[in-house]
């Protein structure tokens, strides 16, 4: 049966896939769900979720939908850490205990929206049971257009989240070192420089690595020269690149190795903290640049950090 499903998985309708998920995961005899309907956003490591930005896109989109439909919204985020290790509810309580997550087949509705950039399946959703959903795309604009709302992604993010005390203290510490009006520049290399494994993205040859680093470093120098007297925060997924730019004056680097959340085997709170520090420090800068060659991944991470406080964002392709 598994071999047959795997062979035809690509052509199986999404609604059937959701039913297969429900049959495989939930019990026919578990305690039924008796509370009012709610929608739970899942990050549990049982499927592809994407990186931090993709995860936040999914959470914000489902929260937006729940506000429209007046359905309770919860987040069950336990992979590769608990979200509460870094973020807390701000103006809306999204927390849920594991014993509140229903395991009864008849009381659960499954909705896998991974890589789905449309609102079509949400429009058909009738959340009369506890809805368990995966999602990783931003559909805020589509929901606004369909339902006549005017929510902004950044406002929804701030409604849901605030840093916990540990993260907040780290943000304050680095902001103090950066000073007022700092600028940020983000670089995303994936596995090009051989820093870590990310899905099946290839590693460059030593010569191509050298050329790629030189191109990005040259552009960084040009940006730094535009802001005399100001610190420039550099965020990157490549420790190698960060090591190569230490000779550029007025740059600031957080000296922590980060990980891609879907590929990490690390249990280090410090490596996970790097993602949150980068995101929040980017969001509080005076301007954000995203720099890369045409071969590099056009990351949304700095773009969505800019949305939190409507910061000026510019993407530069070298």
N, C-alpha and C positions, 0 to 999 in steps of 0.2 A: 504493500500500500504506500509506504514512504517513497519508494523508488518511482512509482507512478505519479504521485503528487509532485515530486521534485522535477520530473520530466515535463509536466504540463503546467508548472506553477506560474509561468509567465503569462499564460492565457486564461487562467482561472479568474473569474470576476472577483473584484475586491470584497464584495459582500459575502461571497462564499469563503474567501480566505479568512474573513473575520469570524465566520461561524466555525471554521476548522480550529482557529485559535481558541474560541470559547469552549469547544468540545475537549480539546487537548488540555487546557489549563484549569478548568473549573469542575467542581464536584456536583453530582446530582443529589447528594445527601447532606451537603454542608448547610450550616445555619442560613436560612433565607434572609434577605435584606428587607428590613421593615421601616427604615427611616425614609424621609422625603428624598426625591430624586436628586442626584448630584453627578457631576462629571469630574473624573479624576484623570489628571495628566500624569502619565507613567514615564519614569526614567529608571529602568530596573536592570538594564544590561541584557535583556532577553531578545533584543533586536538591534539593528543599526539605529543609532540616535543622531549621529553627527557630533560636531564639536559644541563648545559652549554657546556660540552664537545661534546655531541651528536649534539647540534645545530651548533657548530663550524665545526664538521665533515661534516655536510650537506652543510654549506656555502662554505667551501673550495673546496669540491668536485664539486659543481655546477660552482664555479668560474673557476676551472681548465677546465671543459668542455667548458665553454664560451670562454676561451682563445684559446682553440683548434679550435673551430668553428668560432671564430672572431665575437661573438655575445655579445652585451652589457649586462653586469651583474649588477643587482641591488639587494638591500636588504631592505625588508619591515619588520622590526623587531619592534613590538609594544607591546609584551607581555612577562613578566608582567611589562615591562618598555620599553622605546625607547632605542635602542642600542646606539644612539648618546649621551645618558646620561653618557656613560662611554667610548665608543670607537669612533674614528674619522677615516675618510679615510686617508690612508698613501700615497701610490703611485698610487692608483686607486680609482676613485670616484664611490662608490657604493650607494650613497644616492638617494632617490626618495621621492617625496612628495605624499601625499595621493591622490591629484587630478590628478596625473600622472598614477595612478593605474587604468587600464581600467575596467569598469563594464559591457561592452557590450559582450553578449554571443558569437556573431559571430567573435569578435576580440580577444578572449582569448582562450588559450589552457591550460588545466590543467594537471599537472603531479605530482602525489603523490608518492614519493619514500621513505616514512617512512618505516624503517626496511628492506629496499631493499639493500643488499650488492653487487649487480651486476650492470653492465653497460648496460645490454641488452635493457632496455627501452630507455635509453639515446641514444643508437646507432640508434634507429628507429625514434628518434625525428627529426622533420623538423620544426625548429622554425621560421616560417613565420608570426606568430602572436605574441602577447605578452604572453609569457609562465609564468604561475603562478605555482610555485613548492614548495612542502614540501620535505625535505630530512633530514636524520640524521645519515648517514653512510659514512665512509671513503672509497672512491673508487679511490683515487689518483693513487695507484700502478696499478690498473686495467686499468685506462685510459692511463697511461704511456705505458703499455704493448700493448694496442690496437692501439694507435696512434703514437707510436714511440717517445714520449716526455720523458723528464727527470725531471719533476717538483718535488720539495720536499715540503711536507706538511708545514713545518716551514717557508720556503721561501714564499709560497703562503699566509700564515697567515700574515707575515710581510708586504707583498705587499698590502694587504687589510687594515690592522688595525694598529692604534697607540692609546695609552691612551689619553683621553682628559686632559685638564689642571688639573682638580680636582683629577682624578685618578693618573696622573703622579706625582703630588705633594705628594700624599699618598705613592706611591711606593718609592719615594726618601726618605721620612721620615723614613719608616721602614727599608730600605736598610742601612741608616745611623746608625740605632740602631743595625742592624745585623752585620755590619762590613764586611770586605773583606773575600771572600772564604767560606761563610757560606754554610752549608749543609741543605737539607730539607728532612723531613719524613712526608709522607701523610698516613692518616688513613681514611677508609670509612666504617661507621657502619650502614648506612641507619637508619631504625627504631629499630635496635636491642637493643639500650640502652634507648629507649623511649623518645628521644629528640623531635621528630616531626613525623608527618604522611607522609609516602612516599609510594604511591600506596597501595598495600596490604601486604607489607613485615611485618612479625610478630615481636613482641617485646619479648625479652627474659625474663625468670623468674629472680627474684632478685639474686638468687644464680648464674645463668649462666651469668648474667651481671657482677657480681663480678669477676668470673673466666676469662671472656673475657677481661675485663679491666686489670687484673693482667698479663695475657699473653702478651698483647700488650705493657704494661708499661715496663715489663721486657726486651722485645726486644729493646724498645726505649733506655733503660739504656745502653744496650750493644753497640748500635750504637753511642750514645753520647761519650762513653769511647774511641771510635776509633778516635775521633777528639778533642783532648785536645787543649784548647785555642781558639776553634772556636764555634760560636753560631750555634745552630741547630733550624731551623724553623720548627714548628709543624703545619700542617694543618689537620683539621678534621671537619666532619659534626656534631660531637657530642660535645656539650658544657660540658656535664657531664664528658666525657673522658678528655677534656682539663683542667677541674677543678681538676682532679685526678692526673695530672702530674706536677702540679705547684712546687712540691718539688724537681724536677730533675734540677740540676744546668746546666747552659749554654743553656737552651732551651728558645725559643722565640715563643710566641703565640700572634696572633692578636685578641684582646679581643672583637670580634664582632660576634654575632650569625648570621649564614648564613641560607639560605633556598634552597630547591630543586626547581628549576624554574618552573617545571610542576605542583608542588603541593602547592606552596606558596599562601597565601592570604594576605601576607604582602605588603604594599605599601611603606615600609621604604627604602629610598635610601641607608642607612647604611648597611642593611642586604644584599641587592643586591651587594653593593660595595665589600663585603667580598669575593664573588666568583671571581671577577676580580683581587683583591689584591692577593688572594691565587695563582691564575693562573700565574700572571706575576712575583710574587716573587719566585715561584717555578722555573720558566723558567730562572731566573737569578742566581740561586744557582750553586755551584760547582759540586754537585751531588744530585740526587733525589732518595730516597727510597720510595717504596710503601709497607706498612706492613699490614698484616692481618692474621687471622686464616683461615682455609680452609672453614669455614662457611661464612666468610665475602665476600662481593662483591669485585671482582677484578676490581677495578675502572680504567678507562682509563684516568682520569683527570690528574694525575701526569705524565703519559706516554706522553700525547700529549703536556703538558707543556714542557717536555724535548725536544720535536721535534722542538720547536721554535728556539732554539740556539744549537741544537744537544748536549744537556747535558747528561752526563752519567746517565743511569737509571737502577735501580735494584729493582726487586720485591721479597719480602721475605714472604713466607707462613710459618706461625708458626705451 
